[in-house]
Structures are given as C-alpha cells and as structure tokens.
Amino acid sequence: MSVRDRFRARSLPSQTVTFPEDPAAYSVAVDAVAECEVELVEARRRGADTREVEQRLAAARTTLDSLESFKFEVRALPPADWEALVAQHPAAKDADHGWDFDPPTFWPALLEASVIDLDAGPDDPPMTAQDWADMFAQGEVNLAEKNALLNTALGLNTRSLGVQVGKGSAQTPS
C-alpha cells in the first residue's frame, strides 16, 4: 500500500472527553479509589494481608464506574478547515495574547466544528458556537472542563507527531 493510500485510508485523530454528571460525587469516588490504592501499596510493602483493602478498592472502583457521565468526541479538523476557521476569527493587530486568532470567538467556533456529543439523541441538534459561548459565559462548565475540551481540540489540530528513528540513524556520512 502506498503512503498516499495509507493517508487516505486512515481517520483524522480523535479523542473522547468524559464529564461526570455529578462532579462532587465523582471527586469523592476518585479520592476513595486513590486512598485504597495507597493503602494497598502500603499493605504490600509491609507484607500485610491485603484482602480487606483489595475488597474496599474493588467496591470503590465499582462506585466510581457506576456514576453517570456524558461523553464528547473531539475530532481533528482537516487542515484546510482548520486554516479557514483561523482565518474567520483573526486576532486584532494589537492583540498581545500570542494566538493567530481571536480567542473569544475562535474557541466556541472550534468546539462547534470539532466536538460531537456521543450521548445526543437523533433529534438533538448539535451544539453551535453560540451554545458554547453561552455555556462559558453562564458558568455552566467550570474552567477545568472548558480547558479539557479546548486543549483537546487544540492539541488534536496542532500537535506535532514525534519522529521515531532507529538506532544509529543520527550518524552522519563520513
């Protein structure tokens, strides 16, 4: 298969981002799992019986897994779509934020273009840039959740892939 065919056959990168329905309960459950994991490591280090801690850890993980959540798939845009989106939201000439775009208008537009609600029903319309902007303005998502979506979308579209080279490939010809 040629390189061209390989590129054509593959999908652009995507990543799932999950948010808990009840962030407080999720935080408590995550803490319980972490606490049990630390106790288990300590018990093993001491050579103690770990059965009771393992049972509590299993119960804590079951509780964590049972919590309701909702998922988004964040997909990379084709390069031409990314470039067009950036061009539609140019940074002001005097902007000092370091971006090639205007963040207040670009971020919601990027999420509209990149994010798919995996839990949406067939009759649920996709979220628009205005929906995202309103959610941010009204505090319906916290900063960590907002950043998780934005960083994922930005990373999928701008990350550079590391080049893997074999042993000895850095040698220069003599």
N, C-alpha and C positions, 0 to 999 in steps of 0.2 A: 504494500500500500504506500503510495507516495505521501510526502509531507502535506501537500495540498489536500489530499483526500483525508488524511488524519485530522487536519484542522476542520474540514467541512463536516466530518462525522461526529465531532465532539460538541458538547454543550458548553456555553459560557459558564464560568464558575457561579455557584450559588451557595448560600448558607442559611440554615434555619436559625431564627432567633425566637426564643420562648420567653413568655412573661407569665408569672403566676397571677391567677385571679385574685388571690388574697396575699399581697406581699408580706403582711405581718406574720401570717401563719407559715408562709414559706420560709421566712427568716428564722422562725423558731425551729422549724423542722430541719433546716440546714445546720443550725447550731447543734441540735441534738445528734445528728449524724456525725458531725465533726468531733463532738465531745466523746462519743462512743468510740470513734476511730482512734483518738488519742489514748483513751483508756485501754483499748485493745493492744496498741503498741506497747504501752507501759506494762500491761499484764504479761505479754510475751517476753519482754525484756527481763522481767523478774522471774520468769519461769512459772508463773501462777496459772491456775485453771482459768481458761478463757471462755468457757461455755456460757456463763451468765452474760458476759459482756457481748459475746457474739449474738446471743438471743436479743439483747437490747438493741444492738446495731441493726440486726435484721428488722426488728419492729420499727426502728426509727426510719430506716430506708423505705419500708412499706408505707409508713405515714407520708413521707416525702413524695413517693411515687403516686400516692392516691390524691394529692392535691390537684385541683383543676388548674389548667393553664391554657393559654392560647398561643398559637404559633404563626409566625410570618416567615415566608421565604423571601430572602433578599437576593436578587439576581443582578449580575453584572450586565451592563448595557453594551451593545455593540459599540465599537469606538466612534463611529460616525454619530450615533445617538448621543453619546457622552459629550462629544465636541459640540454638537448642536445645542445641547442643554446648557453647557457652559456659556456658549455664545448668546443664548437667550437671557442670561442673567449676568451681564458684565459687571465687574467691580467698578465702582466710581474711580475716576482718575486719581483722586486724592485719598483713596482708601489706604489705610495702613495695617490692615488685618492679615496681609500676606496671601490671600486667596486670589485666584484669577476670576472669581465670580462674586456676586453679591450674596453673602450667606443668608440673610433673612428671606430672600425669595428663592434662592437656589436649593436650600436644604429641603423645604417642603416639595418642590418640584422633583428633586432627586428621589425622594421617597415615593411619590406618586408613580414615577417611572420604574422604580426598582422593586417595590415591596408588594408581595401578594399575600393576602390573608388566607392562610391554609384552612381556617375554620369557617370561612364565609360560606353561606349557602348560595344556591344558584340564583336566588332573587336579590342577593345583597350586592349593591353597586360597589365597585372598587373605590377606595379612598382617593380623594382628589388632593391636589396641593393645598387647596383651601382648607380641607378637612384636617390635614396635618398641621398647617399653620394655626388653626383654631385650637387644636388639641394642645399644642405647645404653649400658646398664649393663655389658655384657660387652666393650665396646670394639670391636665388630665393624665399626663405622663410625667414622671419625675426626671430629673436631669440624667440620671444613670440610664434609664430606659431610652430616653431620647438619644443619648450618646451611643448606646449599644446599636441602635438602628443606623444612625448616621455614620458611625465608624465602620460598621459592617459594609454599608453601601459604598462608602468612600474607599475602603480597603479593597473590595472586590473589583472596583473600577480602576484603581490607580496602583495597586501593589505591583512590585516588580518581582518576578519569579527568580529565585536564586539559580545560578547556573551551576550544575553539577559536573565536575570534571574528574577524570580518573587520575589515579596515582601517576605521578611523573609527567602530567600534561603541562605543567608550568615550565618545563625545560625549554630553553631557547636553543635554536640550532647553533652549532659551533662554526 
